[in-house]
Amino acid sequence: MATLSEIRALLGEPRFNWSDPAPWTELEQEFGVEFPADFREIVDAYGSVTVNGQLYLEHPAGHLLHSLGKTIKGDLEFWGEEDMAEFLPSPVGAKPGELMPVASAVTGEYVFLRVPDDASSPWRVVVQEMDSPSWTLYEMTFSDWLLAYLKGRDVTLCVRDRAPDGPFFEFLP
């Protein structure tokens, strides 16, 4: 699993550095699932940001304009509609095998975390392309997927034209 220090080396020093677990606890109680530690660590470090002017990551702190909890609720509703569900490999939700929407991109992709089938199995990443419409399962953790993205590897999102001078982040307005 990629570490925060590996991501920091490419993305830059985080400036959010959230330490209060309360927003995560509330979010996890609401959805009945514990988000993976690597995802939480990255979002706590960087907060609600756009990575490379493309990938939206949001924090669950309720006082923020961009709230992960509100976005997940809306995305669950959207992807739960009958005509949208056919574009994913599994239903959306928090049960084992279901997909939890956690990020999106200005280029039309949605990033999901696949809830493990059991506690000993790892979380995986699924990226859905709205313009195709197709999806790709990545047999890697969120931190490994993000690190691959930051290195310009093919993980469905194309970074080369968005960050020609290297990875960067900006706080969401």
C-alpha positions as CSV (number, residue, x, y, z in Angstrom):
1,M,0.0,0.0,0.0
2,A,1.3,3.4,-0.9
3,T,2.1,5.7,1.9
4,L,1.1,9.3,2.5
5,S,4.8,10.3,2.3
6,E,5.0,8.8,-1.3
7,I,1.9,10.8,-2.3
8,R,3.2,14.0,-0.6
9,A,6.5,13.6,-2.5
10,L,4.6,14.0,-5.7
11,L,1.6,16.1,-4.8
12,G,3.3,18.5,-2.4
13,E,3.0,19.3,1.3
14,P,-0.6,19.0,2.6
15,R,-2.0,22.1,4.2
16,F,-5.3,20.8,5.7
17,N,-4.0,18.3,8.2
18,W,-7.3,17.4,9.9
19,S,-7.0,15.4,13.2
20,D,-10.5,15.2,14.6
21,P,-12.1,11.8,13.8
22,A,-15.6,13.0,14.5
23,P,-16.6,13.7,10.9
24,W,-15.5,10.3,9.8
25,T,-17.2,8.6,12.7
26,E,-20.5,10.4,11.8
27,L,-20.1,9.5,8.1
28,E,-19.3,5.9,8.9
29,Q,-22.3,5.6,11.3
30,E,-24.6,7.1,8.7
31,F,-23.5,4.7,5.9
32,G,-22.7,1.7,8.2
33,V,-19.2,1.2,6.8
34,E,-15.7,2.0,7.9
35,F,-13.8,3.8,5.1
36,P,-10.3,2.5,4.4
37,A,-7.5,4.0,6.5
38,D,-5.4,5.1,3.5
39,F,-8.4,7.0,2.0
40,R,-9.1,8.7,5.3
41,E,-5.4,9.6,5.8
42,I,-5.1,11.2,2.4
43,V,-8.4,13.2,2.7
44,D,-7.5,14.3,6.2
45,A,-4.1,15.5,5.0
46,Y,-5.3,17.4,1.9
47,G,-9.0,18.2,2.7
48,S,-11.4,19.2,-0.1
49,V,-9.2,19.7,-3.1
50,T,-8.9,19.4,-6.9
51,V,-5.9,17.3,-7.8
52,N,-4.2,18.3,-11.1
53,G,-7.2,20.5,-11.9
54,Q,-9.1,17.2,-12.6
55,L,-9.8,14.9,-9.6
56,Y,-12.2,16.2,-6.9
57,L,-11.5,14.9,-3.4
58,E,-13.8,16.0,-0.5
59,H,-13.5,15.9,3.3
60,P,-16.5,14.9,5.5
61,A,-16.2,17.9,7.9
62,G,-19.7,19.4,7.9
63,H,-18.6,23.0,8.0
64,L,-17.0,22.8,4.6
65,L,-18.7,24.0,1.5
66,H,-17.8,20.7,-0.2
67,S,-18.8,17.8,2.0
68,L,-18.0,14.2,1.2
69,G,-21.1,13.1,3.1
70,K,-23.5,15.2,1.0
71,T,-21.7,14.3,-2.2
72,I,-21.9,10.6,-1.4
73,K,-25.7,10.8,-0.6
74,G,-26.3,12.5,-4.0
75,D,-24.1,10.1,-5.9
76,L,-25.8,7.1,-4.2
77,E,-29.1,8.4,-5.3
78,F,-27.9,9.1,-8.9
79,W,-26.2,5.8,-9.4
80,G,-29.0,3.9,-7.6
81,E,-31.4,4.9,-10.4
82,E,-32.4,2.0,-12.5
83,D,-31.2,3.5,-15.8
84,M,-27.7,4.3,-14.2
85,A,-27.1,1.1,-12.3
86,E,-26.5,-0.8,-15.6
87,F,-23.3,1.1,-16.1
88,L,-21.6,-0.3,-13.0
89,P,-20.4,-3.8,-12.2
90,S,-22.2,-3.9,-8.8
91,P,-24.9,-1.9,-7.0
92,V,-23.9,1.2,-5.1
93,G,-24.1,1.2,-1.3
94,A,-22.2,0.1,1.8
95,K,-22.8,-3.7,1.8
96,P,-20.1,-6.1,0.9
97,G,-19.4,-6.1,-2.9
98,E,-21.2,-2.8,-3.4
99,L,-19.6,0.4,-4.6
100,M,-19.2,3.6,-2.5
101,P,-18.8,6.7,-4.7
102,V,-16.0,8.8,-3.2
103,A,-14.6,11.1,-5.9
104,S,-15.3,12.4,-9.3
105,A,-13.4,14.2,-12.1
106,V,-14.0,17.2,-14.3
107,T,-13.5,14.8,-17.3
108,G,-16.6,12.8,-16.4
109,E,-15.2,9.9,-14.4
110,Y,-16.5,8.7,-11.0
111,V,-14.2,6.9,-8.5
112,F,-15.8,4.3,-6.3
113,L,-14.4,2.2,-3.5
114,R,-15.6,-1.4,-3.7
115,V,-16.7,-2.5,-0.2
116,P,-14.7,-5.7,0.7
117,D,-16.6,-9.0,0.8
118,D,-15.2,-9.7,4.3
119,A,-13.1,-7.9,6.9
120,S,-9.9,-9.6,5.7
121,S,-10.2,-8.5,2.1
122,P,-8.9,-5.2,0.9
123,W,-10.9,-2.3,-0.6
124,R,-10.5,-1.9,-4.3
125,V,-11.0,1.0,-6.7
126,V,-13.5,1.1,-9.6
127,V,-13.5,4.0,-12.1
128,Q,-16.5,4.6,-14.2
129,E,-16.3,6.7,-17.4
130,M,-19.5,8.6,-18.2
131,D,-18.6,9.2,-21.8
132,S,-17.9,5.5,-22.7
133,P,-19.9,4.3,-20.6
134,S,-17.5,1.7,-19.2
135,W,-15.9,0.9,-15.9
136,T,-12.5,-0.5,-14.8
137,L,-11.8,-2.4,-11.6
138,Y,-8.3,-1.7,-10.2
139,E,-7.0,-4.4,-7.9
140,M,-5.3,-1.8,-5.7
141,T,-6.0,0.3,-2.7
142,F,-7.0,3.9,-3.0
143,S,-3.6,5.2,-2.1
144,D,-1.9,2.9,-4.7
145,W,-4.4,4.0,-7.3
146,L,-3.8,7.7,-6.4
147,L,-0.1,7.2,-6.5
148,A,-0.3,5.6,-10.0
149,Y,-2.5,8.5,-11.1
150,L,0.0,11.0,-9.8
151,K,2.8,9.2,-11.6
152,G,0.9,9.4,-14.9
153,R,0.1,5.8,-15.2
154,D,-3.1,4.7,-16.9
155,V,-5.7,4.4,-14.2
156,T,-8.6,5.7,-16.4
157,L,-8.0,9.4,-15.5
158,C,-5.5,11.0,-17.9
159,V,-3.1,13.3,-16.0
160,R,-0.6,14.2,-18.7
161,D,-2.6,17.0,-20.2
162,R,-3.8,18.3,-16.9
163,A,-0.5,18.6,-15.0
164,P,2.3,19.0,-17.6
165,D,4.7,20.4,-15.0
166,G,3.9,17.7,-12.4
167,P,1.2,16.9,-9.9
168,F,-0.5,19.7,-7.9
169,F,-3.5,20.4,-5.8
170,E,-5.8,23.4,-5.1
171,F,-8.4,23.8,-2.4
172,L,-11.9,23.7,-3.7
173,P,-13.5,27.1,-3.7
